[in-house]
């Protein structure tokens, strides 16, 4: 057998947790606490002198199997399972930031990430500068002497803007700044930010990693032991840990990540072409189209364009609402990355709390629609979009 397995083989067999009874699947260790052989054993575990389990908020065999697998997928040192994607984001922020720190972040981040930087962390003395991080000079110009973190989403949510991870990391290292990449839209199947120089990568496992819209979960992957040791106390002490049953379901979904992504991506490529040629669509943002502003960067940085599409309707806000109310196959819902096609209208839904000025500055226009392409028959998805566009 070759030393380096292919992705689909690796994602099935990685993890390293072996059940003592020979279970092919790592069981759900549904327990809050673990017994010690004796006092000396307990003392050795607390001192970190021996491997083992103490308490499920700290670690759990089911969770560890998932963590080890995703760390391997991302070519990282170790991973930290979290209760949600936002718990993963919060682990990074609480570990890397303190009063007086400054963050540079994309201006089209996931809505809740924008919110906590602009409210909760601002209240604790952390300042943030939001810029279009797809332009390298914007990142350079936003850096301040107290900048401690550059936080990227690439592709960005919901504008599908793509940041040059390697170039940004090179700039960050000149200033001793940590770079964290939210890799949710790509998953480890399509992009590996740690290989491009990032220090931390995170995912909302609710999305492509789990892939079945039946759990909420997050994970943080550290590039090295130093980063891992900095991040871990935030998860443990603030209670951001995930549950063993969550981990079991996410690990099960992860095993089919490659084949799900291939099917959804194949569908998305054909749907993007259909949308680009539709008379009611003003523009389409999809990394697989030559018209995408960062098309060549996507070709270099990602191993595929993914399954996320954003497109702008010529009819603006009202056309967006009408289309949302007209789809029949596509599910009108937030989130993404499931086996079913999901559609949403950011201006009236996920980003409605932002002012129109702030939305437009971030590229979130009134007519923008975000589509998470699923694995249904491509012809059926297109037929549904066509009839809904006909009413918008």
C-alpha positions as CSV (number, residue, x, y, z in Angstrom):
1,X,0.0,0.0,0.0
2,X,1.3,3.5,-0.9
3,X,2.3,5.6,2.1
4,X,0.0,8.5,1.2
5,X,-3.6,7.5,0.7
6,X,-6.0,9.3,-1.6
7,X,-8.5,11.7,0.0
8,X,-11.5,9.3,0.0
9,X,-9.4,6.5,1.5
10,X,-7.8,8.8,4.0
11,X,-11.1,10.4,5.2
12,X,-12.6,6.9,5.8
13,X,-9.6,5.4,7.6
14,X,-8.0,8.3,9.4
15,X,-8.6,9.2,13.1
16,X,-6.7,6.5,14.9
17,X,-9.3,5.6,17.6
18,X,-9.5,1.8,17.9
19,X,-12.4,0.4,20.0
20,X,-11.4,-2.3,22.4
21,X,-14.2,-4.6,21.2
22,X,-13.3,-4.2,17.5
23,X,-16.1,-2.0,16.4
24,X,-15.5,-0.8,12.8
25,X,-17.1,2.6,13.7
26,X,-15.8,4.6,16.7
27,X,-18.7,4.3,19.2
28,X,-20.5,7.1,20.9
29,X,-18.9,7.5,24.3
30,X,-21.9,9.1,25.9
31,X,-20.3,9.9,29.2
32,X,-19.6,13.0,31.1
33,X,-16.6,11.7,33.0
34,X,-14.0,8.9,33.0
35,X,-12.8,6.7,35.8
36,X,-9.1,6.4,36.8
37,X,-7.3,3.2,37.6
38,X,-5.9,4.8,40.8
39,X,-4.9,8.2,42.2
40,X,-1.5,8.0,40.5
41,X,-3.2,7.5,37.1
42,X,-5.5,10.5,37.7
43,X,-2.6,12.7,38.7
44,X,-0.7,11.6,35.6
45,X,-3.6,12.5,33.3
46,X,-4.1,16.0,34.9
47,X,-0.4,16.6,34.7
48,X,-0.3,15.7,31.0
49,X,2.2,12.9,31.7
50,X,0.0,10.2,30.3
51,X,-2.6,10.1,27.5
52,X,-6.2,9.4,28.4
53,X,-9.5,10.9,29.2
54,X,-10.7,12.9,32.2
55,X,-13.9,14.7,31.4
56,X,-15.9,15.1,28.2
57,X,-15.6,18.9,28.3
58,X,-11.8,18.4,28.0
59,X,-11.9,15.5,25.5
60,X,-13.7,12.4,24.6
61,X,-12.8,9.4,22.4
62,X,-15.6,10.0,19.9
63,X,-14.7,13.6,19.6
64,X,-11.0,12.8,19.4
65,X,-11.6,10.5,16.4
66,X,-13.2,13.4,14.5
67,X,-10.6,15.9,15.6
68,X,-7.7,13.6,14.6
69,X,-9.3,13.0,11.2
70,X,-9.9,16.6,10.3
71,X,-6.4,17.6,11.5
72,X,-5.0,15.0,9.2
73,X,-7.2,16.2,6.3
74,X,-6.0,19.8,6.8
75,X,-2.3,18.8,7.3
76,X,-2.4,20.3,10.8
77,X,-1.0,19.5,14.2
78,X,-4.2,18.9,16.1
79,X,-7.8,20.0,16.0
80,X,-10.4,21.1,18.6
81,X,-14.0,20.1,18.2
82,X,-16.5,22.8,19.2
83,X,-20.3,23.0,19.8
84,X,-20.9,25.2,16.7
85,X,-19.1,27.1,14.0
86,X,-19.5,30.2,16.1
87,X,-18.0,28.4,19.1
88,X,-15.0,27.7,16.9
89,X,-14.8,31.3,15.8
90,X,-15.0,32.3,19.5
91,X,-12.2,29.9,20.5
92,X,-9.9,31.7,18.0
93,X,-11.0,35.2,19.1
94,X,-10.7,34.6,22.8
95,X,-7.4,32.9,22.5
96,X,-5.8,35.4,20.1
97,X,-7.2,38.7,21.2
98,X,-7.2,40.8,24.4
99,X,-8.0,44.4,25.3
100,X,-6.2,46.8,23.0
101,X,-5.8,44.3,20.2
102,X,-6.8,45.0,16.6
103,X,-8.2,42.6,14.0
104,X,-8.2,42.9,10.2
105,X,-11.1,41.0,8.6
106,X,-13.0,40.7,5.4
107,X,-16.0,43.1,5.1
108,X,-18.3,40.3,3.8
109,X,-17.9,37.8,6.7
110,X,-20.5,35.5,8.0
111,X,-23.1,37.7,9.7
112,X,-22.6,36.4,13.3
113,X,-18.8,36.8,13.0
114,X,-19.2,40.4,12.0
115,X,-21.6,40.9,14.8
116,X,-19.4,39.6,17.6
117,X,-16.4,41.5,16.4
118,X,-18.4,44.7,16.2
119,X,-20.3,44.3,19.5
120,X,-19.0,41.8,22.1
121,X,-15.3,42.0,21.4
122,X,-15.5,45.7,20.8
123,X,-17.0,46.0,24.3
124,X,-13.9,44.3,25.7
125,X,-11.6,46.7,24.0
126,X,-10.8,44.9,20.7
127,X,-11.0,47.0,17.6
128,X,-11.7,45.7,14.1
129,X,-11.1,47.0,10.6
130,X,-13.2,45.5,7.8
131,X,-11.9,45.7,4.3
132,X,-12.1,43.8,1.0
133,X,-9.3,41.3,1.7
134,X,-9.4,40.1,-1.9
135,X,-7.2,43.1,-2.6
136,X,-3.8,42.6,-1.0
137,X,-3.1,46.3,-0.6
138,X,-6.3,46.7,1.5
139,X,-4.9,44.2,4.0
140,X,-1.5,45.9,4.0
141,X,-3.0,49.3,4.6
142,X,-5.3,48.1,7.4
143,X,-2.5,46.7,9.5
144,X,-1.8,48.7,12.7
145,X,1.0,48.3,15.3
146,X,-1.5,46.4,17.6
147,X,-2.9,44.1,14.9
148,X,-2.9,40.6,16.3
149,X,-5.1,38.7,13.9
150,X,-6.0,38.7,10.3
151,X,-9.3,36.7,9.8
152,X,-10.3,35.6,6.4
153,X,-13.2,33.8,4.8
154,X,-12.3,32.5,1.3
155,X,-14.5,32.1,-0.6
156,X,-16.3,34.8,1.4
157,X,-19.9,34.7,2.5
158,X,-22.0,35.5,0.6
159,X,-20.0,37.4,-2.1
160,X,-17.7,34.4,-3.1
161,X,-14.7,36.7,-3.1
162,X,-11.4,34.9,-2.9
163,X,-8.4,36.0,-0.9
164,X,-4.8,35.2,-1.8
165,X,-4.0,33.2,1.4
166,X,-0.3,32.8,0.6
167,X,0.3,36.4,-0.2
168,X,-1.6,37.6,2.9
169,X,0.3,35.2,5.1
170,X,3.6,36.4,3.8
171,X,2.6,40.0,4.8
172,X,1.3,38.8,8.2
173,X,4.5,37.1,9.1
174,X,6.5,40.3,8.5
175,X,4.4,41.8,11.3
176,X,4.2,38.7,13.5
177,X,0.4,38.6,13.0
178,X,-1.6,35.4,13.3
179,X,-3.7,34.4,10.2
180,X,-6.9,32.4,10.6
181,X,-8.9,31.1,7.6
182,X,-12.5,30.1,7.8
183,X,-12.4,27.2,5.3
184,X,-16.1,26.3,5.5
185,X,-17.1,27.0,1.9
186,X,-14.3,24.8,0.5
187,X,-13.7,22.1,3.2
188,X,-10.4,20.3,3.2
189,X,-11.4,18.6,0.0
190,X,-10.9,21.7,-2.1
191,X,-8.5,24.0,-0.1
192,X,-5.8,23.6,2.6
193,X,-5.0,27.0,4.1
194,X,-2.3,25.7,6.5
195,X,-0.3,24.5,3.4
196,X,-0.5,28.1,2.1
197,X,0.9,29.6,5.3
198,X,-2.1,30.1,7.6
199,X,-1.6,29.5,11.3
200,X,-5.2,28.4,12.1
201,X,-8.0,27.0,10.0
202,X,-11.6,26.6,11.1
203,X,-14.9,25.1,9.9
204,X,-18.5,25.2,10.6
205,X,-19.0,21.5,10.5
206,X,-22.7,22.1,10.2
207,X,-22.0,22.7,6.5
208,X,-20.1,20.5,4.0
209,X,-18.2,18.4,6.5
210,X,-21.3,16.9,8.1
211,X,-23.3,17.5,4.9
212,X,-26.7,16.4,6.0
213,X,-28.3,19.4,7.8
214,X,-28.8,17.4,11.0
215,X,-26.2,18.8,13.4
216,X,-24.5,22.0,14.4
217,X,-20.8,21.8,15.0
218,X,-17.5,23.5,14.5
219,X,-13.8,22.7,14.6
220,X,-10.5,24.6,14.8
221,X,-7.2,23.2,13.4
222,X,-3.8,24.4,14.6
223,X,-0.8,24.4,12.4
224,X,1.6,23.5,15.3
225,X,1.8,22.7,19.0
226,X,2.3,26.3,20.0
227,X,-1.0,27.4,18.4
228,X,-2.8,24.3,19.7
229,X,-1.7,25.0,23.3
230,X,-2.8,28.6,22.9
231,X,-6.3,27.7,21.6
232,X,-7.2,24.7,23.7
233,X,-7.8,26.5,27.1
234,X,-10.4,28.7,25.5
235,X,-12.5,25.7,24.4
236,X,-12.1,23.9,27.7
237,X,-12.5,26.7,30.1
238,X,-15.3,28.6,28.3
239,X,-17.3,25.4,27.6
240,X,-17.2,25.6,23.8
241,X,-16.9,21.8,23.6
242,X,-19.0,19.6,21.3
243,X,-21.1,16.6,22.3
244,X,-20.1,13.0,21.5
245,X,-23.3,12.4,19.5
246,X,-22.6,15.5,17.4
247,X,-19.1,14.2,16.8
248,X,-20.4,10.8,15.8
249,X,-22.7,12.3,13.2
250,X,-20.1,14.7,11.9
251,X,-17.6,11.8,11.6
252,X,-20.2,9.7,9.7
253,X,-20.9,12.6,7.3
254,X,-17.2,13.3,6.8
255,X,-16.6,9.9,5.3
256,X,-18.6,10.9,2.2
257,X,-17.3,14.4,1.9
258,X,-15.3,13.8,-1.3
259,X,-18.0,12.1,-3.3
260,X,-20.6,14.7,-2.1
261,X,-18.4,17.6,-3.0
262,X,-17.7,16.1,-6.5
263,X,-21.4,15.7,-7.3
264,X,-22.4,19.1,-5.9
265,X,-19.5,20.8,-7.7
266,X,-20.4,19.2,-11.0
267,X,-24.0,20.4,-10.6
268,X,-22.8,23.9,-9.6
269,X,-20.6,24.3,-12.7
270,X,-23.5,23.7,-15.0
271,X,-26.0,25.8,-13.0
272,X,-23.5,28.7,-13.0
273,X,-23.4,28.7,-16.8
274,X,-27.2,28.5,-16.9
275,X,-27.5,31.5,-14.6
276,X,-24.9,33.5,-16.4
277,X,-26.9,33.2,-19.7
278,X,-30.3,33.9,-18.1
279,X,-31.8,37.3,-19.2
280,X,-33.0,38.2,-15.6
281,X,-29.6,37.6,-14.0
282,X,-27.2,40.6,-14.0
283,X,-24.1,38.7,-12.9
284,X,-22.9,35.4,-11.4
285,X,-20.1,34.9,-8.9
286,X,-18.7,31.4,-9.1
287,X,-15.0,30.5,-8.9
288,X,-15.3,28.1,-11.9
289,X,-16.4,30.8,-14.3
290,X,-13.8,32.9,-16.1
291,X,-15.9,36.0,-15.3
292,X,-15.1,35.6,-11.6
293,X,-12.8,38.5,-10.5
294,X,-10.3,36.0,-8.9
295,X,-10.8,33.2,-11.4
296,X,-7.0,32.6,-11.9
297,X,-6.3,32.7,-8.1
298,X,-9.0,30.1,-7.6
299,X,-7.4,27.9,-10.2
300,X,-4.1,28.1,-8.3
301,X,-5.3,28.0,-4.7
302,X,-8.3,25.7,-4.8
303,X,-8.5,22.2,-6.2
304,X,-12.0,22.9,-7.5
305,X,-14.5,25.7,-7.6
306,X,-16.9,24.3,-5.1
307,X,-20.7,24.3,-4.8
308,X,-21.5,27.8,-3.7
309,X,-22.9,30.3,-6.2
310,X,-24.0,33.9,-5.7
311,X,-25.9,35.8,-8.4
312,X,-27.5,39.2,-8.8
313,X,-30.9,39.7,-10.2
314,X,-31.6,42.6,-12.4
315,X,-34.9,43.3,-10.5
316,X,-33.2,44.0,-7.2
317,X,-34.7,43.5,-3.8
318,X,-38.3,42.7,-4.9
319,X,-37.1,40.2,-7.5
320,X,-35.0,38.5,-4.9
321,X,-38.0,38.2,-2.5
322,X,-40.2,36.9,-5.4
323,X,-37.7,34.3,-6.4
324,X,-37.4,33.1,-2.8
325,X,-41.2,32.6,-2.6
326,X,-41.3,30.8,-6.0
327,X,-38.8,28.0,-5.6
328,X,-40.2,24.5,-5.3
329,X,-37.3,22.1,-5.2
330,X,-34.7,24.3,-3.7
331,X,-35.2,24.8,0.0
332,X,-35.6,28.4,1.2
333,X,-33.3,28.3,4.2
334,X,-30.1,29.6,5.6
335,X,-27.0,27.4,6.1
336,X,-25.3,25.6,3.3
337,X,-23.3,22.5,2.4
338,X,-26.0,19.9,2.7
339,X,-27.1,17.3,0.2
340,X,-30.2,19.4,-0.6
341,X,-30.0,22.7,-2.6
342,X,-30.5,25.7,-0.3
343,X,-31.3,29.2,-1.4
344,X,-31.5,32.5,0.4
345,X,-31.6,36.3,-0.1
346,X,-28.9,37.9,2.1
347,X,-30.4,41.5,1.9
348,X,-33.7,40.4,3.4
349,X,-32.4,37.5,5.5
350,X,-28.9,36.8,6.8
351,X,-27.5,40.3,6.4
352,X,-30.7,42.3,6.9
353,X,-29.4,43.9,10.1
354,X,-26.6,45.6,8.2
355,X,-27.4,49.1,6.8
356,X,-27.9,49.2,3.0
357,X,-24.7,51.3,2.8
358,X,-22.7,48.7,4.8
359,X,-24.2,45.8,2.7
360,X,-23.3,47.5,-0.6
361,X,-19.8,48.4,0.6
362,X,-19.3,44.7,1.2
363,X,-20.8,43.8,-2.2
364,X,-24.1,42.5,-0.8
365,X,-26.5,44.1,-3.2
366,X,-30.3,44.1,-2.9
367,X,-30.7,41.6,-5.7
368,X,-28.0,39.2,-4.5
369,X,-29.0,35.5,-4.1
370,X,-26.9,32.8,-2.5
371,X,-27.3,29.3,-3.7
372,X,-25.8,26.2,-2.0
373,X,-26.0,23.5,-4.7
374,X,-26.9,20.1,-3.6
375,X,-26.6,16.6,-5.1
376,X,-30.1,16.4,-6.7
377,X,-30.4,15.8,-10.4
378,X,-28.9,18.9,-12.1
379,X,-31.7,19.1,-14.6
380,X,-34.2,19.3,-11.7
381,X,-32.4,22.1,-10.0
382,X,-32.2,24.1,-13.2
383,X,-35.8,23.6,-14.0
384,X,-36.8,24.9,-10.5
385,X,-34.5,27.9,-10.8
386,X,-35.9,28.6,-14.3
387,X,-39.5,28.6,-13.2
388,X,-38.7,30.7,-10.2
389,X,-36.8,33.3,-12.2
390,X,-39.7,33.4,-14.6
391,X,-41.8,34.9,-11.7
392,X,-39.2,37.3,-10.4
